[in-house]
Amino acid sequence: MITPSGPKVIEFNCRFGDPETQVVLPLIEGDLYHMLSSCATGQLSEKAISISADTCAVTVIMASGGYPGSYAKGHMISGLERA
């Protein structure tokens, strides 16, 4: 959401197979298992998760019209040379 003081993230949901996750997970420093285990047992502190300094992540996906609802499958992907 864009605010007068700049962009703000309200909520970020992703599953491990989502493109959003694939680009964000490598930015996390430390042991992912330890972080998830600590979260599951209610022992996660704010210091438990750190993100690589001075980094950013971008992902681009191509989806068929109608996605994520009902959508046509089997289309040929073309035009990549113009991207």
DRENPA-3360 file (N, C-alpha, C; in nm, 2 decimals, always signed):
BEGIN
1 = MITPSGPK = +0.09/-0.12/+0.00/+0.00/+0.00/+0.00/+0.09/+0.12/+0.00 ~ +0.06/+0.22/-0.08/+0.14/+0.34/-0.09/+0.08/+0.44/+0.01 ~ +0.16/+0.49/+0.10/+0.12/+0.59/+0.20/+0.19/+0.72/+0.18 ~ +0.15/+0.83/+0.25/+0.23/+0.95/+0.23/+0.38/+0.94/+0.27 ~ +0.41/+0.84/+0.36/+0.55/+0.82/+0.40/+0.62/+0.71/+0.32 ~ +0.55/+0.66/+0.21/+0.61/+0.56/+0.13/+0.54/+0.43/+0.13 ~ +0.59/+0.33/+0.06/+0.52/+0.20/+0.05/+0.53/+0.13/+0.19 ~ +0.42/+0.06/+0.22/+0.41/-0.02/+0.34/+0.36/-0.16/+0.31;
9 = VIEFNCRF = +0.41/-0.26/+0.37/+0.36/-0.40/+0.36/+0.26/-0.42/+0.47 ~ +0.14/-0.45/+0.44/+0.04/-0.48/+0.54/+0.04/-0.63/+0.58 ~ +0.06/-0.71/+0.48/+0.06/-0.86/+0.50/+0.13/-0.93/+0.39 ~ +0.21/-1.03/+0.42/+0.28/-1.10/+0.31/+0.25/-1.25/+0.34 ~ +0.18/-1.32/+0.26/+0.15/-1.46/+0.27/+0.22/-1.53/+0.15 ~ +0.28/-1.64/+0.18/+0.34/-1.72/+0.07/+0.36/-1.87/+0.12 ~ +0.34/-1.96/+0.03/+0.36/-2.10/+0.05/+0.50/-2.13/+0.00 ~ +0.56/-2.24/+0.04/+0.69/-2.28/+0.00/+0.71/-2.30/-0.15;
17 = GDPETQVV = +0.60/-2.33/-0.22/+0.61/-2.35/-0.36/+0.58/-2.23/-0.45 ~ +0.54/-2.12/-0.38/+0.51/-1.99/-0.45/+0.63/-1.92/-0.50 ~ +0.62/-1.85/-0.61/+0.74/-1.78/-0.66/+0.78/-1.67/-0.56 ~ +0.69/-1.61/-0.48/+0.72/-1.51/-0.38/+0.82/-1.57/-0.28 ~ +0.79/-1.70/-0.24/+0.88/-1.76/-0.14/+1.02/-1.79/-0.20 ~ +1.02/-1.84/-0.33/+1.14/-1.88/-0.39/+1.24/-1.76/-0.40 ~ +1.19/-1.64/-0.41/+1.28/-1.53/-0.42/+1.32/-1.47/-0.28 ~ +1.23/-1.49/-0.18/+1.25/-1.43/-0.05/+1.33/-1.52/+0.05;
25 = LPLIEGDL = +1.31/-1.65/+0.04/+1.38/-1.74/+0.13/+1.54/-1.72/+0.13 ~ +1.60/-1.71/+0.01/+1.74/-1.70/+0.01/+1.80/-1.57/+0.08 ~ +1.71/-1.47/+0.11/+1.75/-1.35/+0.18/+1.76/-1.37/+0.33 ~ +1.70/-1.48/+0.38/+1.70/-1.50/+0.53/+1.83/-1.56/+0.57 ~ +1.89/-1.50/+0.67/+2.02/-1.55/+0.72/+1.99/-1.65/+0.84 ~ +2.06/-1.75/+0.85/+2.04/-1.84/+0.97/+1.98/-1.97/+0.93 ~ +1.95/-2.05/+1.03/+1.89/-2.18/+1.01/+1.74/-2.18/+1.00 ~ +1.68/-2.20/+0.88/+1.54/-2.20/+0.86/+1.46/-2.29/+0.95;
33 = YHMLSSCA = +1.52/-2.42/+0.97/+1.45/-2.51/+1.05/+1.44/-2.46/+1.20 ~ +1.55/-2.40/+1.25/+1.55/-2.35/+1.38/+1.44/-2.24/+1.40 ~ +1.43/-2.15/+1.30/+1.33/-2.04/+1.30/+1.19/-2.10/+1.30 ~ +1.16/-2.20/+1.21/+1.03/-2.26/+1.20/+1.00/-2.33/+1.33 ~ +1.09/-2.41/+1.38/+1.07/-2.48/+1.51/+1.04/-2.39/+1.62 ~ +1.12/-2.28/+1.63/+1.10/-2.19/+1.74/+0.96/-2.12/+1.73 ~ +0.92/-2.09/+1.61/+0.79/-2.03/+1.59/+0.68/-2.13/+1.63 ~ +0.69/-2.26/+1.60/+0.59/-2.36/+1.63/+0.58/-2.38/+1.78;
41 = TGQLSEKA = +0.69/-2.36/+1.85/+0.69/-2.38/+2.00/+0.67/-2.25/+2.08 ~ +0.65/-2.14/+2.01/+0.62/-2.01/+2.08/+0.75/-1.95/+2.13 ~ +0.87/-1.99/+2.08/+0.99/-1.94/+2.13/+1.07/-1.84/+2.04 ~ +1.00/-1.79/+1.94/+1.06/-1.71/+1.84/+1.07/-1.56/+1.89 ~ +1.19/-1.51/+1.89/+1.21/-1.37/+1.93/+1.23/-1.29/+1.81 ~ +1.22/-1.16/+1.82/+1.25/-1.07/+1.71/+1.39/-1.08/+1.65 ~ +1.48/-1.12/+1.74/+1.62/-1.13/+1.70/+1.65/-1.26/+1.63 ~ +1.55/-1.35/+1.63/+1.58/-1.48/+1.57/+1.58/-1.48/+1.42;
49 = ISISADTC = +1.53/-1.38/+1.35/+1.53/-1.37/+1.21/+1.60/-1.25/+1.16 ~ +1.69/-1.27/+1.07/+1.76/-1.15/+1.01/+1.77/-1.17/+0.86 ~ +1.76/-1.06/+0.79/+1.76/-1.06/+0.65/+1.90/-1.00/+0.60 ~ +1.95/-1.06/+0.50/+2.08/-1.01/+0.45/+2.07/-0.85/+0.42 ~ +2.17/-0.78/+0.47/+2.17/-0.64/+0.46/+2.19/-0.59/+0.32 ~ +2.13/-0.48/+0.29/+2.15/-0.42/+0.15/+2.11/-0.51/+0.04 ~ +2.00/-0.58/+0.06/+1.95/-0.67/-0.05/+1.81/-0.64/-0.08 ~ +1.76/-0.69/-0.19/+1.62/-0.68/-0.23/+1.59/-0.81/-0.31;
57 = AVTVIMAS = +1.46/-0.82/-0.34/+1.42/-0.94/-0.41/+1.31/-0.90/-0.51 ~ +1.31/-0.95/-0.63/+1.21/-0.93/-0.73/+1.18/-1.06/-0.80 ~ +1.05/-1.08/-0.82/+1.01/-1.20/-0.90/+0.91/-1.16/-1.00 ~ +0.91/-1.23/-1.11/+0.82/-1.20/-1.22/+0.76/-1.33/-1.26 ~ +0.63/-1.34/-1.27/+0.57/-1.47/-1.31/+0.48/-1.44/-1.44 ~ +0.46/-1.54/-1.51/+0.36/-1.53/-1.62/+0.25/-1.63/-1.59 ~ +0.13/-1.58/-1.60/+0.01/-1.66/-1.57/-0.09/-1.64/-1.68 ~ -0.17/-1.75/-1.71/-0.27/-1.74/-1.81/-0.39/-1.66/-1.76;
65 = GGYPGSYA = -0.46/-1.59/-1.85/-0.57/-1.51/-1.81/-0.67/-1.59/-1.73 ~ -0.72/-1.52/-1.62/-0.81/-1.59/-1.53/-0.75/-1.64/-1.41 ~ -0.62/-1.66/-1.41/-0.55/-1.72/-1.29/-0.56/-1.62/-1.18 ~ -0.58/-1.66/-1.05/-0.57/-1.79/-1.00/-0.71/-1.87/-1.00 ~ -0.81/-1.81/-1.06/-0.94/-1.89/-1.07/-0.93/-1.98/-1.19 ~ -1.04/-2.01/-1.25/-1.04/-2.10/-1.37/-0.96/-2.03/-1.48 ~ -0.87/-2.11/-1.54/-0.79/-2.05/-1.65/-0.76/-2.16/-1.75 ~ -0.73/-2.11/-1.87/-0.70/-2.20/-1.98/-0.55/-2.25/-1.97;
73 = KGHMISGL = -0.53/-2.38/-2.00/-0.40/-2.44/-1.99/-0.35/-2.48/-2.13 ~ -0.22/-2.50/-2.14/-0.16/-2.55/-2.26/-0.12/-2.44/-2.36 ~ -0.13/-2.31/-2.33/-0.09/-2.21/-2.42/+0.06/-2.20/-2.45 ~ +0.10/-2.17/-2.56/+0.24/-2.15/-2.60/+0.28/-2.01/-2.54 ~ +0.40/-2.01/-2.48/+0.46/-1.88/-2.43/+0.54/-1.82/-2.54 ~ +0.51/-1.70/-2.58/+0.59/-1.63/-2.68/+0.62/-1.49/-2.65 ~ +0.70/-1.42/-2.72/+0.73/-1.28/-2.70/+0.84/-1.25/-2.60 ~ +0.91/-1.36/-2.55/+1.01/-1.33/-2.45/+1.12/-1.24/-2.50;
81 = ERA = +1.15/-1.25/-2.63/+1.26/-1.17/-2.68/+1.23/-1.02/-2.67 ~ +1.10/-0.98/-2.65/+1.06/-0.84/-2.64/+1.06/-0.80/-2.50 ~ +1.07/-0.89/-2.40/+1.06/-0.85/-2.26/+1.19/-0.79/-2.21;
% end
